[in-house]
Amino acid sequence: MNFIICALKAEAQAFKEYYKLKKISYENITFFQNEDITLFTTGLGNATMQKNLTLFLLHFELKKDDKIINIGICAAPKSYEVGELCFVSTIAYNNEKFLLNNKNYNTITSLDFPATKEYSTFVDMESFGFYKALEQKEVQKFMFKVVSDHFEPQSITKDFAKKIIFKKISQIMESIG
């Protein structure tokens, strides 16, 4: 099973529409699903991601071949184009680095507040929470971010977030096999 985890409803909406996923409500949890994909929205921020993803996964018996994929938007330096896809393998949080998988991909800086000044890496607000929720799970872990802005979070609309994610879905899903 491919578990797609998004922080924002706008990010998840792209997958709901692309795959025509059905809404499922189970024990106060709402998610979207078909035979191959389960989509869950956690909410904004590292603490919220960690808490809600941990609670969500309690309802599933995970197998080693399951793939848990965090997909969302991020800020990036101006050397990256808006709409560019970023493959992530390392998360920087509070001056420490955490390895998500053994791929040789990019590092993302995870903050607990919106990034309004420029950083030298990709930046989001959920990647560390995703890592913490999964650090003891024996599953395949992936993280993909789409550049939404150059440290101007106020410029992002829900519709724009959905559109830039939608454009990268086939590339993301092809890359995980």
Secondary structure, 3 states (H helix, E strand, C coil): CEEEEECCHHHHHHHHHHHCCEEEEECCEEEEECCCEEEEECCCCHHHHHHHHHHHHCCCCCCCCCEEEEEEEEECCCCCCCCCEEEEEEEEECCEEEECCCCCCEEEEECCCCCCCCCCCEEECCHHHHHHHHCCCCCEEEEEEEEEECCCHHHCCHHHHHHHHHCCHHHHHHHHC
